[in-house]
């Protein structure tokens, strides 16, 4: 059963505001793991079109998952930052998480 739009918005807002409440450290990699698990475990229909929407919006990336597309959207032309996992500085982490949550919000508004 999929969450209704109000619950999705609350979930995303609470994740961003209180990551430790969900056992996360606030890093991009942890958010990716959470959303992947949520997508599978909750049969989250609302995330299924996220990747395709990002591909259309960015104009490239048909061969990439949404996790990598978010990285490229946050760090265009910075291929040294495009690895999915690995150490990142605080500025890069902030850019990635801000881009992830902004894009999720945009997607949720377009496809409630």
Secondary structure as GFF3:
##gff-version 3
##sequence-region A 1 112
A	DSSP	alpha_helix	5	17	.	.	.	ID=ss1
A	DSSP	three_ten_helix	19	22	.	.	.	ID=ss2
A	DSSP	alpha_helix	28	41	.	.	.	ID=ss3
A	DSSP	alpha_helix	45	48	.	.	.	ID=ss4
A	DSSP	alpha_helix	50	58	.	.	.	ID=ss5
A	DSSP	alpha_helix	66	74	.	.	.	ID=ss6
A	DSSP	three_ten_helix	79	81	.	.	.	ID=ss7
A	DSSP	alpha_helix	90	110	.	.	.	ID=ss8
###
